[in-house]
Amino acid sequence: MSGTIRLMSWNIHGGIGPDRRFDLDRIAALIARHRPDIVALQEIDTRGRDVDCLAPLRGLRAGYFAEARTIVAPDGHYGHALFSRWETSGVELHDLSVRRREPRFAISARIATDDGPINVVSVHLGLAIGERMSQVRTLARLGARGRDEPTLMLGDFNDWASFGQARRRLAGVFGWRSRLRTFPAHRPLLRLDRLYCNDGLAVLACFSDPEAADASDHLPVIADVRLTESRKATSSRNRDTTPLIVPP
């Protein structure tokens, strides 16, 4: 559909499926089948593997790439990444780390879609409730920063409790969120993986793919969105031509 942007967020569990086999080819094949324009992947892990182990992901429809290496070890790295088929600029890493917990970062970027730029924030939040409370405060500020432009946030929020502080806090910033159960993949009960959009984006469809359970312990969140007409008009007058900045 003309003007439609397909989004995808997926925690790929280090590329290891329920058969305990590392296989990024099946990860890449499932992603390619849905032909997303923007993809956020969590738990990308090269530790203990050949430097070329990520080669299957390079075949995605992504000319632009930004990553957050939250753990860097002598034998590889671990983190999450944002892929886009459109020019990406203004990439920033936002430190969400909480003392004595696993390091966490959010990736923010501006993506120049065919209909105009959108702000995107990719996340993978912590496991502890207190940790997430701190992280969500930062995310709410990032979301509010793009309140006057089309803005979306996607990733693994690890927000499983019934009172869901991420859900409640971000509801005041974003008008729409996905409600798909994504974990555990073979019998999903928890809505850990989510997509949030403000009113600059209209959500046309939101779904998952149960076949992803053969490749990871999470199911992906996939959505089709478009810029609302008022935001298209504004965006066309304010094209961003800042060059791509990819963090080291």
N, C-alpha and C positions, 0 to 999 in steps of 0.2 A: 504494500500500500504506500503510495507516494506520501512523503512527509512523516512516515513512521520510523521511529528509532527503537531498535530492539536492544534491551538491556539484559544482562545476565550476571548473577552473583553465585559463586559456588565455592564452598570449602572442600578442597580436593583431598584432604587428609594425607598430604605428603605424596600423593600419587599412588597410595596403597589401598587396594580394594579389600573386600571381605575375605578374599582368598589369600590375603597377606602378600600379594604380589605387587611389586612396583611396576606400574604400566601407565606411562603418560600418553601412550598412543591411544588407548581407549578413552582417556580423559579428553584428548584433543578431538577425537572422532565425534564424541557426543556434543562437544561445544560446536564443532563445525556443522553438525546436522541442523542446529538451530540458527546458524548464521547471525550471531549477535553483532551489533555495531560497537557496543561498549561492554567490556567484560571485567569484573572484579573477581580475582581468585585468591583464596586464603589457603594458608598452610602449604606454600611452595617450599620444598625442602630438597637441597642438594647435598646435604651432609653425608659423607661416606660414599658418595657416588662420583662417577666420572663427570668432568666439567661439561660434557655435552649432553647430560641427561635431560636437560630442558628443551632439547631440539624439537620435539613434537609440538611444543607450545609456540614455537616461532612460525609455524605454518598457519596460524590463525589469521583472520582478516584484519590484522592489526598493524598499521604502519607506525603507530606511536605506543610507547610503553613507559611506565613509571613504576618503580618498586620501592617498598619499604623493607629493608633487610633488618629485621628486629633482632636476630641472632646471627652473629658472624663467628665462625669457628675455623680452625686450621684446615678442616676437611670439607668446607662448604658453608652454606648459609641457609637461613630459614626466614620466611616472612610472607608478605602478600603483595599483590601487584594489580595495576590497572592498565588495561589494554584498550586502545581505541583505533578505529579505522580512519578517524578524522584527525586533523592537526590539533595537537594538545599543547597548551601553554600555561605559564604561571604555576608550574607544579611546586607544591610545598609539602614538606613532611612536618606533621604536628606531633610532638612527643606527648603521648598519653600515659607514659610509664608511671607506675606507683612503686614506691620503695619496697624492695624484697619480693616483688612479683615479676613475672616474665615481662620483658620490655614490650611496649605496644606503641604503634604510631598510626596516625591517620594520614591518608594521601588526599590532598585536594588539588583540583586542576580545573582548567577551563577548556572545554572541548568545542571546537568550531564545527558544529553540524551543518548540513546543507541548508537548514532553515534558520540558523543563527546559533550563537554560543549558548552553552549551558554550563553551570557549575556542578562539578561532581565531587563527592567525598566518599572515599573507599575506606572501610574500617574492619578491624578484627579486635573485638573487645575482650577484656579479661574474664576469668572464671569466678572471681570472688565478688560478692555483692558490693562491699565497700569500695573495691577497686573500680567497679563499673560506675558507681555514683560519681566519682571524680572524673572519669573519662567522659561520661554523658554530659556533664556541665560544659566541658570544652566543645563537644560536638554540637550542643545547642547553640553556642556562640558562633561556631562555623556556619551552621545552618542559617542563623539569623543574619549573618553577614551577607548572604545572598538572597535575602528576603524579596528584594525588588527585581530579581532576575530568575529565570528558570533554574531550579536547583534540585538536585537529588542526592541521596545518601544511600549507600548499599553496602552489604557485607554480612559478616557473622557477628551478631550483637551479644551472643551468649546470655541473652536476657530471658531466662526460663521461668522465673518465679511468677506467681499469679499477680503480684503487685507491680511487676515489670517496670523498674524505674526508667529504663531507656524508653520504653513505649510511652510512659506518662510524660516524661520531660520533653521528648521530641514531638509529641502531639501538639504542643504549643507553638511549634515552629513550622511543621509540615502538615498539610491538610489531608494527606493520604498515606496509608502504609499497607503493605502486603500482609496477608494473614494466613499464609500457607504453613503447614506443618512440615518440617524438613529434617528432623532428627528424632531417633535414629532412622537411617534411610530406608531400611526394609520394613519398618513399621513406625512411620513418623508420628510422634506425639507432641513434640515441642517446636515452637516457632522461633528457632534460633537465628535463622537467616532471613533478612528482611530488606525491603526496598521502601524508602520514604521519598515522596515528591511534594514540592510546594505547588501553588496554584498556577505557576507558569507552565506546568506540564499536565496534559490530560492523559490519563491511563486508559488505554483501549482494551487491554487484556493482561491477565497475570496468571501464570501457570507454572507447573514443575514438570519433571520428566522422571517417572518411576524407574526407568532403565538405568538411571544414574546410580542406583543402589548397587549395581554390579561393579562400580568403579570407586566409590567413596562411602564414608559413613554418613554423609550429608546429601540431601537432595538440593539441586539448584533452584533459585528463584529466577524466573524469566518473565519479562514484561515488555509489552509494546506500548510506547508513549508517543505523544507528539506535542510540539509547542502549541500553546493556546494562541489564538489569532492575535490578541493584543500584544503578546510577547514576541511573536514573529515580526510584527511591524516595528517594535522597539529595537529588536535585535538587528534587523536589516540596516538600521541607521547607526549601529554601534559595533561594527565588525572588529574583532580583536585580532591584530596581526603580530602579537608578541611572539618571538621565536620559542621553540620547545626548550624546556629546561628539564633535564633528567637527573635526578639525584644520584650521587655516586654509590 
